[in-house]
């Protein structure tokens, strides 16, 4: 038997390309179904971990899934709610509200308006610089800083949603106060500002310079029109001139993370939103995320159903390659017979070749599976979670 494996090994080495193709096909087919399930399991773990860390979400009545994805992953905002809902939750004494406002984007990255308590809640700490201290400061996630190529002290201009919106949103120069340490979460790809800065970007607040020019008509006639300069950068010198208009309780936010004090407080707070006639709703992020993952697992089952005939087809192709190889090796087999070897010896040689290829394919599949296991967290963070 040892000689059979030696001859089979020499034959496979002589036909390197054919052997490599067969090993690659078998290795990929062996690893693919298991690698898919590894990615699904890692995606489930990552998504449920962030959802489980967020007890309750409150927002405008609509899709619970949209509200959850917006609050956890900073997707485009669902139906907006207002600061009045934040005051309502705080006044109940049952939970601490953390408002989140994610309407805008900067160079393709989400611009997230939060309170300073959000950083403590998520365990986010600056790696360089400090947290936002004044109006106009921003804090960059680790990946956002790398994407934008910015560091502490640099400036990041915002852009209006609509270039023709002259009455509301206008560009604002944000100052980078610091860079957050990598948290391996969607927070890494976000640009954070405080809520007041987000409302300034929206046009609800602004600062004006003192009127410094009076327009005059022909012949030097004073027309009584003054030029009012709107600031596009907030500095220590003009900070005091910034002010807001309207009732602050009506200012928009996209979601509220509610942190109940205990289980009883959670139940009581949820009871306030039972009435479907209300404009607001309360959502359990973990429950909503699991409902989403059930649909993803159905897709995984679909992949399994597709992979089954694909694996069968691959095995048939490998069998066909071996059958054709035997036909091409007829003269070689006849030579072996002339040397005094029986048909069983030929069968043993072919079986040794198949076994060696199967072992090599299994080893390759195992390596691919281990590589997938090591890279799954990063892959899920980059393409699924963030």
MIMIMI-932895 format. One record per atom (N, C-alpha, C, O): x, y, z. Coordinates in steps of 0.1 Angstrom, whole numbers, plus 2048, in hexadecimal, padded with zeros to 3 digits. Layout:
XYZ ...
//
This chain:
8087F4800 800800800 80980D800 8058177FA 81480C807 81D818807 82281B7F9 8238277F6 8258117F2 82A8147E4 81E81A7DB 8218227D3 8128157DE 80781B7D6 80682A7D9 8048327CF 80782E7E5 80683D7E8 8128447E2 8118507DE 81E83E7E2 82A8447DD 8288477CE 82B8527C9 82383C7C6 82183E7B8 8168487B5 8178507AC 80B8487BE 8008517BC 8058607BE 8028697B7 80E8617C8 81386E7CB 81C8737C0 81B87F7BC 82486B7BA 82D86F7AF 8258727A3 82887C79C 81A86B7A1 81186E795 80A87C797 80A88478E 80687F7A3 7FF88C7A6 8098977A5 8068A27A0 8158957A9 82089F7A8 8238A2799 8268AD795 823897791 826899783 81B8A177C 81E8A8772 80E89F780 8038A777A 7FF8B1784 7F48B178A 8078BB786 8058C5790 7F88CD78E 7F08CF798 7F68D2782 7EB8DB77F 7DD8D4782 7D48D9788 7DD8C777C 7D08BF77E 7CE8BD78D 7C28BE791 7D88B9794 7D78B67A2 7D38C27AA 7CA8C17B3 7D98CE7A7 7D68DA7AE 7C78DE7AC 7C18E37B5 7C28DD7A0 7B58E179D 7AB8D87A5 7A18DD7AB 7AD8CB7A5 7A58C27AC 7A58C57BB 79A8C57C1 7B18C77C1 7B28CA7CF 7AB8D77D2 7A48D87DC 7AC8E17CA 7A68EE7CC 7978ED7CC 7908F27D4 7918E67C2 7838E47C1 77D8DD7CD 7738E17D3 7848D27D1 77F8CA7DD 7808D37EA 7788D27F2 78B8DA7EB 78D8E27F7 7838ED7F9 77E8EF803 7818F47EE 7778FF7EE 7698FA7F1 7618FF7F9 7658EF7EA 7588E97EC 7568E47FA 74B8E4800 7618DF800 7608DA80E 75F8E5818 7588E4822 7658F1815 7668FC81F 75A90581D 75690C827 754906811 74A91180E 73E910817 73A91A81D 737904819 72B904821 72E908830 72790F836 739902835 73D905843 741914845 73E91A84F 74891983B 74C92783C 74093083C 74093A843 73692D834 72A935833 723936841 71F940846 72392A847 71C92A854 72593185F 71F936869 73293085E 73A938867 738947866 73794E870 73694C85A 73395A858 72695E85D 724968863 71C95585B 70F958860 70F95886F 708960875 71694E875 71694E884 71D95A88A 719960894 72895E883 72F96A888 727977886 72798088F 72097887B 716983879 70C983883 70898E888 706978887 6FC977891 70297C89F 6FB9838A6 70E9778A2 71497B8AE 71698A8AF 7139908B9 71C98F8A5 71F99E8A5 7129A68A5 7129B08AD 7089A389E 6FC9AB89D 6F49A98AA 6EF9B38AF 6F399D8B0 6EB99C8BC 6F39A28C8 6EC9A68D1 7009A28C7 7089A88D3 7059B78D4 7029BC8DF 7049BE8C8 7029CC8C9 6F39CF8CC 6F09D88D4 6EA9C68C7 6DC9C88CA 6D99C58D9 6D19CC8E0 6E09BA8DE 6DE9B78EC 6E39C18F6 6DE9C3901 6ED9C98F2 6F29D48FA 6EA9E08FA 6EC9EA901 6DF9E08F1 6D69EC8F0 6C89E78F5 6C19E18EE 6C49EB901 6B89E6907 6AB9E98FF 6A49E08FC 6A99F68FD 69D9FA8F7 69FA068ED 6A9A0E8EF 697A068E3 698A118D9 68AA188D8 680A118D7 68AA258D7 67EA2D8D5 680A358C9 68AA3B8C7 675A368C1 676A3E8B5 668A408AF 65EA3C8B4 668A478A3 65CA4989C 655A3C898 65CA33894 648A3C899 641A2F895 643A2C887 641A3487E 647A1F884 649A1B877 650A0D877 64BA0587F 65AA0B86F 6609FE86F 66A9FC87B 673A0587D 6689F2883 6709EF88E 67E9EC889 6889EF890 67F9E587E 68D9E1878 6949ED874 6A09EF877 68E9F786D 694A03869 699A0B875 6A4A10875 691A0C880 695A1388C 6A1A0C892 6ABA13896 6A19FF893 6AC9F8899 6B99F9891 6C49FC896 6B99F8884 6C59F987B 6CAA0787C 6D6A0A87B 6C1A1187D 6C5A1F87D 6CDA2288A 6D7A2888A 6C7A1D896 6CDA208A2 6DAA188A5 6E4A1D8AB 6DBA0C89F 6E7A048A2 6F1A05897 6FDA0489A 6EDA0788A 6F7A0787F 6F6A14877 6FDA1486D 6EFA1E87C 6EFA2B875 6EBA2B867 6F1A3285E 6E1A23864 6DBA23856 6D3A30855 6D0A3785F 6CEA33849 6C5A3F847 6BAA3F851 6B4A34854 6B6A4A857 6ACA4B861 69EA4785D 69AA4A852 697A40866 689A3D863 680A49867 685A54865 674A4786B 66BA5286F 671A5987B 675A52885 673A6687A 67AA6D885 671A6F890 665A7088F 677A7189C 670A758A8 676A828AD 67EA888A6 672A878B8 677A948BD 67DA938CB 67CA888D2 683A9E8CF 689A9E8DD 67EA9E8E8 681A9B8F3 671AA08E4 666A9F8EE 665A918F3 662A8E8FE 669A878EA 668A798EE 673A768F8 672A6E901 67FA7C8F6 68AA7B8FF 686A8090D 688A7A917 680A8C90D 67BA9291A 671A89921 671A8892D 668A83919 65EA7A91E 664A6E925 660A6A930 66EA6891F 675A5C925 67CA60932 67BA5993C 683A6B931 68BA7093D 681A73948 684A70954 676A79945 66CA7D950 666A71956 661A72962 665A6694F 65FA5A955 667A54961 661A4E969 674A57961 67DA5296B 680A4396A 685A3D973 67CA3D95F 67EA2E95D 68AA2B955 68FA20955 68FA3594D 69AA32944 6A2A3F941 69CA4A942 6AEA3D93D 6B6A48939 6B7A4892A 6BAA3E923 6B2A53923 6B2A54915 6BFA5990F 6C5A62914 6C3A52904 6CFA568FC 6CAA598EE 6C9A508E6 6C8A668EA 6C3A698DD 6CEA678D2 6DAA698D5 6CAA638C6 6D3A618BB 6CDA678AF 6C1A658AC 6D5A6F8A7 6D0A7589B 6D9A72890 6E5A77890 6D4A6B886 6DDA6687B 6D8A6A86D 6D9A62864 6D4A7686B 6CEA7A85E 6D9A7C854 6D8A79848 6E5A82858 6EFA8784E 6FAA7D84C 6FCA74854 701A7F841 70DA7783F 718A8183A 716A8B834 725A7D83D 730A85839 73AA7C831 740A73836 73BA7F824 744A7881B 741A6981C 749A6081C 734A6681C 72FA5881C 72EA5282A 72AA4682B 733A58834 733A53842 728A5984A 724A64848 722A51853 716A5685B 71BA61864 725A5F86C 714A6C865 716A7786E 70CA75879 700A77877 710A72885 707A6D890 707A7889B 711A7A8A1 6FBA7D89E 6FAA868A9 6F6A7F8B6 6ECA778B6 6FEA808C0 6FCA798CD 6FFA828D8 704A8D8D7 6FBA7D8E4 700A848F0 70CA7D8F5 710A728F1 714A848FE 720A7E903 71EA7190B 727A6890B 712A6F910 70FA62917 710A5690D 712A4B912 70EA59900 70EA4E8F6 71CA478F7 71DA3B8F6 727A4F8F8 734A4A8F7 737A41903 73DA36902 732A4590F 733A3D91B 72BA30919 730A2591D 71FA31914 716A25912 71DA1B909 71CA0F90C 723A1F8FE 729A168F5 737A128F8 73EA0A8F2 73DA18903 74BA16907 754A1C8FD 75FA168FB 751A278F7 75AA2D8ED 763A378F4 75EA408FB 770A368F2 779A408F8 783A458ED 786A3E8E4 787A518EE 790A578E4 79EA508E5 7A4A4F8F0 7A3A4C8DA 7B1A488D9 7BBA538D7 7C6A538DD 7B6A5D8D0 7BEA6A8CF 7B4A768D0 7A8A758CC 7B8A808D6 7B0A8C8D8 7A6A8A8E4 7AAA838EE 79BA908E3 791A8F8EE 783A8F8E8 781A908DC 779A8D8F0 76BA8D8EC 766A9B8E8 76CAA58ED 75CA9C8E0 757AAA8DC 754AB28E9 74DAAD8F2 759ABE8E9 757AC78F4 74EAD38F1 747AD78FA 74FAD88E5 747AE48E2 73FAE18D5 742AD88CE 736AEA8D2 72FAEA8C6 738AEA8BA 741AF28B9 736AE18B0 73EAE18A4 749AD68A5 750AD489B 74BAD08B1 755AC58B2 74FAB88AC 743AB68AD 758AB08A7 753AA28A3 75EA988A8 769A9B8AA 759A8C8A9 762A818AD 761A768A2 756A7289E 76CA7189E 76DA68893 76FA5A898 777A578A1 768A50893 76AA42895 778A3E88F 77DA45886 77EA33894 78BA2F88F 78BA2E880 794A32879 782A2687A 781A2486C 77EA31864 783A33859 775A3986A 772A46863 77EA4F862 780A55858 786A4F86D 792A5886C 79CA53862 7A2A5B85B 79DA45860 7A6A40856 7A0A42848 7A8A4683F 793A41846 78DA44839 78FA52835 792A5582A 78CA5B83F 78DA6A83C 79BA6F83C 79EA7A836 7A4A68842 7B2A6D843 7B4A7984B 7BBA82848 7ACA79856 7ACA8585F 7B2A8186D 7B2A75870 7B6A8B874 7BBA89882 7B6A9488B 7AFA9D886 7B9A93897 7B4A9D8A1 7B8AAB89D 7C4AAD89A 7AFAB589D 7B2AC389A 7AFAC688B 7AEAD2888 7ADABC883 7A9ABF875 79BAC3874 793AC287E 797AC8868 789ACC866 782AC385B 789ABF852 776AC185D 76DAB9854 761AC0850 758AC3859 760AC5844 754ACC840 748AC383D 74AAB8837 73DAC7841 730AC083E 72BAC5830 730ACF82C 722ABE82A 71CAC281E 70DAC181F 708AB8825 706ACB819 6F7ACA81A 6F2ABF812 6F7ABB808 6E6ABA816 6DFAB080E 6DBAB5800 6DBAAD7F7 6D8AC2800 6D3AC77F3 6DAAD57F1 6D9ADE7F9 6E2AD57E6 6EAAE17E4 6E1AEE7E2 6E6AF97E3 6D4AEC7DF 6CBAF77DD 6C3AFB7E9 6BBB047E9 6C6AF47F4 6BFAF7801 6C7B03808 6CFB01810 6C3B0F804 6CAB1B809 6C4B1F816 6CBB2781D 6B9B1B81A 6B2B1F826 6B6B17832 6B6B1D83D 6BAB0B831 6BCB0283C 6CAAFE83E 6D2B05844 6CDAF2838 6DAAEC83B 6E5AF3833 6E4AF5827 6F0AF683A 6FBAFC833 708AF5838 708AF0843 713AF6830 71FAEF835 724AF4842 723B00845 72AAEB84A 72FAEF857 73DAE8859 73EADC856 747AF085D 754AEA85F 754AE486D 754AEB877 756AD786D 757AD087A 765ACE87E 76EACC875 768AD088A 776ACE88F 777AC1895 76FABD89E 781AB9891 783AAB897 789AAD8A4 795AB08A6 781AA98AF 786AAA8BC 78EA9E8C0 797A9F8C8 78BA928BA 793A878BE 78FA7B8B5 786A7B8AD 797A708B7 795A648AF 792A598BA 79AA578C3 787A518B8 783A478C1 78CA3A8BF 790A378B4 78EA338CA 795A278C9 78CA1D8C2 780A1D8C3 792A138BB 78BA0A8B3 782A018BC 7879FB8C6 775A008B9 76C9F88C1 7679EC8B9 75F9E48BF 76B9EA8AC 7669DF8A4 7579DF8A4 7509D58A6 7519EA8A1 7429EC8A1 73F9F7896 7489FD891 7329F9893 72FA0388A 733A1188E 734A1A886 736A1389B 73BA208A0 748A24899 74BA30899 750A1A895 75DA1D88F 75CA25882 765A2C87E 750A2387B 74FA2A86E 746A3686F 741A3B864 744A3C87B 73BA4787C 743A54880 74EA53885 73CA5F87D 741A6C881 737A7188B 72CA74888 73CA73897 732A778A2 733A868A5 73EA8C8A5 728A8C8A7 727A9A8AB 71CA9A8B7 715A918B8 71CAA58BE 711AA68C8 704AAA8C1 704AAF8B5 6F9AA88C7 6ECAAB8C1 6EBAB98BD 6E5ABC8B2 6F0AC38C5 6EFAD18C1 6F6AD48B4 6F1ADC8AC 701ACD8B2 709ACF8A6 701ACA89A 701AD088F 6FBABE89C 6F2AB8891 6E7AC288E 6E3AC3882 6E1AC8898 6D6AD1895 6DBADE88E 6D4AE4886 6E7AE2891 6EDAEE88A 6EFAEA87B 6ECAF2872 6F4ADE879 6F5AD986B 6E8AD9864 6E7ADC858 6DDAD686B 6D0AD5865 6CAAE3862 6C1AE585B 6D0AED869 6CBAFB867 6C2AFF873 6BCB0A872 6C0AF787D 6B8AFB889 6BFB05892 6B9B0C899 6CCB05891 6D4B0F898 6DFB1588F 6E3B0E886 6E3B21892 6EDB2788B 6F3B33892 6EEB3789D 6FEB3888E 705B44893 706B4F889 709B4B87D 705B5B88D 706B66883 711B70888 712B73894 718B7587F 721B80882 719B8D883 70EB8E87F 71FB97889 718BA488A 717BAA87C 720BA9874 70CBB187A 70ABB786D 716BC186A 718BCA873 71DBBF85F 729BC785D 729BCF850 733BD584D 71EBCF84A 71DBD683D 70FBDA83A 706BD283B 70EBE6836 701BEB832 701BED823 709BF481D 6F7BE881D 6F6BE980E 6F1BF780A 6E7BFC811 6F7BFD800 6F3C0A7FC 6EFC097ED 6F4C017E6 6E6C127E9 6E1C127DC 6E9C1C7D4 6F4C217D8 6E4C207C8 6EBC2A7C0 6ECC377C7 6E3C3A7CF 6F6C3E7C4 6F9C4C7CA 6FBC4B7D9 6F9C557E0 6FFC3F7DE 702C3E7EC 6F6C3E7F5 6F8C40801 6EAC3B7F0 6DEC3B7F8 6DEC2E801 6DFC237FB 6DCC3080E 6DCC24817 6CEC1D815 6C4C23817 6CFC10811 6C3C0980F 6BEC0281C 6B3BFC81C 6C6C03827 6C1BFD833 6C2BEE834 6BBBE883C 6CABE882B 6CCBD982B 6DABD6830 6E3BDC82C 6DABCD83A 6E7BC9840 6EBBBB83B 6E2BB3839 6F8BB983B 6FDBAB837 6FFBA3843 707BA784C 6F8B98845 6F9B8F850 701B8284C 6FDB7B844 70CB81853 715B7684F 712B69858 712B6B864 710B5E852 70DB52859 71AB4A85A 721B47850 71EB46866 72AB3E869 729B30863 71EB2A864 734B2C85D 734B1E859 73FB16861 742B0B85D 744B1C86B 74EB16874 74CB1B882 74BB27884 74BB1288B 749B16899 756B178A0 75EB0D8A1 75AB228A6 766B258AD 763B2A8BB 758B2D8BE 76DB2C8C3 76CB318D0 767B408CF 760B448D8 76BB478C4 767B558C3 758B578BF 752B608C4 753B4E8B7 745B508B3 73BB468B9 72FB468B6 740B3E8C3 737B348C9 72BB3A8D0 720B358CF 72DB458D6 722B4C8DE 717B518D4 70CB538D9 71AB538C8 710B588BF 707B4D8B9 6FDB518B3 70AB418BC 701B368B6 6F5B348BF 6F6B348CC 6EAB338B9 6DDB328C0 6D3B298B8 6D6B278AC 6C9B248BF 6BFB1B8B8 6B2B228B8 6AEB2B8C0 6AAB1E8AE 69CB238AD 692B188AF 694B0D8AD 686B1C8B4 67BB138B6 67CB0C8C3 685B0F8CC 673B038C6 672AFC8D2 67BAF08D2 67AAE78C9 685AEF8DB 68FAE38DB 688AD68DB 68DACC8D6 67CAD58E2 675AC88E3 670AC38D5 66DAB78D4 670ACC8CB 66CAC88BE 677AC48B5 675AC18A9 684AC58BA 68FAC28B1 690AB48AE 68CAAB8B6 694AB08A2 693AA289D 69EA998A2 6AAA9E8A4 69BA8D8A5 6A5A828A7 6A0A768A0 694A7589D 6A9A6C89D 6A5A60896 6A1A5589F 699A4C89C 6A7A548AB 6A5A498B4 6A9A4D8C2 6B1A568C4 6A4A458CC 6A7A478DA 6ABA3A8DF 6A3A308DF 6B7A388E5 6BBA2C8EC 6B7A2E8FA 6BCA37901 6ADA268FF 6A8A2790D 6AFA1D915 6AFA11912 6B5A21920 6BCA1992A 6B4A18936 6B5A2093F 6ABA0D938 6A3A0C944 6ABA09950 6B5A0394F 6A6A0D95B 6AEA0B968 6AD9FD96D 6B69F8973 6A29F696A 6A19E896E 6969E2965 6909E895C 6939D5967 6899CE95F 67B9D4961 6749D5957 6789D896D 66A9DE96F 6699EB967 65F9ED961 6749F3968 6739FF960 6729FD951 66BA0494A 6789F294C 6779EF93E 6699EB93A 6649F0930 6639E3943 6559DF940 64C9EB940 6439ED938 64D9F494A 645A0094B 646A09940 63DA0F93A 653A0B93B 655A14930 650A0E923 64AA1591B 651A01921 64B9FB915 63C9FC915 6369FD90B 6369FC921 6289FD922 622A0B91D 617A0C919 62BA1591D 627A22919 625A2390A 61FA2C904 62AA19902 62AA1A8F4 621A0E8EE 623A0B8E2 619A098F6 6109FE8F1 606A048E7 6029FD8DE 601A108EA 5F7A168E1 5FCA188D3 606A208D2 5F7A128C9 5FBA138BC 5F8A218B5 5FCA248AA 5F0A298BC 5ECA368B7 5F7A408B9 5F7A4B8B4 600A3D8C2 60BA468C5 614A488B9 615A3F8B0 61BA538B9 624A568AE 632A4F8B0 63AA4F8A7 634A4A8BC 641A448BF 63FA358C2 634A318C5 64AA2E8C1 649A1F8C4 656A1C8CC 660A238CC 655A118D3 661A0B8DA 6649FE8D5 65B9F68D2 6719FB8D4 6759EF8CD 6809E88D5 6889EE8DC 67F9DB8D5 68A9D28DB 6949CF8D1 6919C68C8 6A09D58D1 6A99D38C6 6AD9C48C4 6AF9BF8B9 6AF9BD8CF 6B39AF8CE 6A89A68C7 6AC99E8BF 69C9A98CB 6919A18C4 6909A48B5 68E99B8AD 6919B18B2 6919B58A4 69C9B089C 69B9AB891 6A89B08A2 6B49AB89B 6B399C899 6B799788E 6AE9948A3 6AC9868A1 6A2983896 6A397988E 69898B894 68E989889 69598B87C 692984872 69E99587C 6A599786F 6AF98C86C 6B0987861 6B5986877 6BE97B875 6B796F870 6BD966869 6AB96D874 6A3961870 6A2961861 6A395785A 6A096D85B 69F96E84C 6AD96B846 6AD96583B 6B797084D 6C596E847 6C795F847 6CE95983E 6C3958852 6C5949853 6BD942848 6C2937843 6B2948844 6AB941839 6B394382C 6B3939824 6BA94E82B 6C394F81F 6CE945820 6D3940816 6D394382C 6DE93982E 6D992B82A 6E0923824 6CC92882E 6C791B82A 6C691A81A 6C890F814 6C3925814 6C2926805 6D09237FF 6D191C7F5 6DA929805 6E8927801 6EB918802 6F19127F9 6E791280D 6EA90380F 6E38FB804 6E98F27FF 6D68FF801 6CF8F87F6 6D68FA7E9 6D68F07E0 6DC9057E6 6E39087DA 6F09007DA 6F58FB7CF 6F79007E5 7048FA7E6 7048EB7E4 70D8E57DF 6F98E57E9 6F88D67E8 6F98D17DA 7028C87D7 6F28D67D0 6F48D17C2 7018D67BD 7078CF7B4 7068E17C2 7138E67BD 71E8DD7C1 7278D97B9 71E8D87CE 7288CE7D3 7268C17CB 7308BB7C7 71A8BD7C8 7188B07C1 71E8B27B3 7248A87AE 71B8BD7AD 7218C079F 7308BF79F 7368BA796 7368C57AA 7458C57AB 74A8B77AC 7548B47A5 7448AF7B4 7488A17B6 7468997A9 74F8917A5 73C89C7A1 73A895794 74589978A 74A891783 7498A678B 7538AB782 7608A5785 7688A177D 7638A4792 76F89D797 76F88E792 77A88978E 764888794 76387A78F 765879780 76C87077B 760883779 76288376A 770884767 77587E75E 77788D76E 78588F76C 78D88276E 79687F766 78A87B779 79186F77B 78E864770 79685D76C 78186476C 77D85A761 78585D754 78A85474E 78586A751 78D86E745 79C86B746 7A386773D 7A186D752 7AF86B755 7B285C753 7BD85974E 7A9853757 7AB845756 7AC841747 7B4839743 7A384773F 7A3844730 7B084972A 7B6842721 7B585572F 7C285A729 7CE85172E 7D9852728 7CC84A739 7D784373F 7D783473B 7DC82B742 7CF830730 7CE82272D 7DB81C72A 7DE81072E 7E4823722 7F181D71F 7FA81B72B 80181172D 7F8825735 7FF823742 7FA817749 80281074F 7ED81574A 7E780A751 7EC7FD74A 7EF7F3751 7EC7FD73D 7F07F0736 7FF7ED739 8027E273B 8077F873A 8157F573E 8167EF74C 81F7E774F 80E7F4755 80E7EF763 80A7E0763 80F7D876A 8007DC75A 7FC7CE759 8077C6753 80A7BB758 80F7CB749 8197C4743 8257C274D 82D7B874C 8267CA757 8307C9761 82C7BE76C 8347BB775 8207B976A 81C7AE773 8127B277E 80F7AA787 80E7BE77D 8047C3788 7F67BF784 7F37C0778 7EE7BB78E 7E07B878B 7D87C478B 7DC7CF78D 7CB7C2787 7C17CD787 7BF7D3795 7BD7DF796 7C17CB79F 7BF7D17AD 7CA7DB7B0 7C77E57B7 7D67D97AA 7E17E27AD 7DD7F07A6 7E07FA7AC 7D87EF79A 7D37FC794 7C980379C 7C980F79D 7BF7FB7A1 7B48017A9 7BA8077B5 7B58127BA 7C48017BB 7CA8067C7 7D18147C4 7D181D7CC 7D88147B9 7DE8217B5 7D482C7B3 7D68377B8 7C98297AC 7BF8337AA 7B98377B7 7B78437BA 7B682E7C0 7B18317CD 7BA8397D5 7B68427DD 7C78377D4 7D183F7DB 7D184D7D6 7D28577DE 7D084F7C9 7D085C7C3 7C38647C9 7C486F7CD 7B885D7C8 7AB8647CD 7AD8677DC 7A98727E0 7B285E7E4 7B48617F2 7BD86D7F5 7BA8757FD 7C886D7ED 7D28787EF 7CB8867EB 7CD8907F2 7C48867E0 7BD8927DC 7B38967E6 7B18A27E9 7AB88C7EB 7A188F7F5 7A7895802 7A289E808 7B288F806 7B9894813 7BE8A2810 7BD8AA819 7C48A4805 7C98B2802 7BE8BC801 7BF8C7806 7B38B87FB 7A78C17FA 7A28C4808 79E8CF80B 7A18B9810 79C8BB81E 7A58C5826 7A18CD82D 7B28C3824 7BC8CC82B 7BA8DA826 7BB8E382E 7B98DC819 7B68EA814 7A98EF819 7A98FB81D 79F8E7819 7928EC81F 7938F082D 78D8F9832 79B8E8835 79D8EB843 7A48F9845 7A190184D 7AE8FB83D 7B690883D 7AD913839 7AD91E840 7A591182F 79B91C82B 79191F836 78D92A838 78D91483D 783916847 78991D853 783926859 79691A856 79D921861 79F93085E 79E939866 7A2933851 7A494084D 79794884D 796954851 78C94184A 77F94784B 77B94A85A 77695585D 77F941862 77C943871 78394F876 77E95687E 790950872 79895C877 793969871 793973877 78F969864 78B97585D 77D97885E 77998385A 77496F864 766972864 76297E86C 75A986868 768981878 76598D880 76799A878 75F9A2877 77399A871 7769A6869 76D9A885D 7689B385A 76A99C857 76199D84B 7539A184F 74D9AA848 74E99C85A 7419A085F 7409AF862 7379B685F 74B9B4869 74B9C286D 74B9CB861 7459D5861 7539C7856 7549CF84A 7499CF841 7459D983B 7439C383F 7399C1835 72B9BE83A 7219BF832 7299BB847 71C9B884C 7179C1856 70C9C7855 71F9C3860 71B9CB86C 71C9DA869 7139E286D 7289DF863 7299ED862 7229F2856 7229FE853 
//
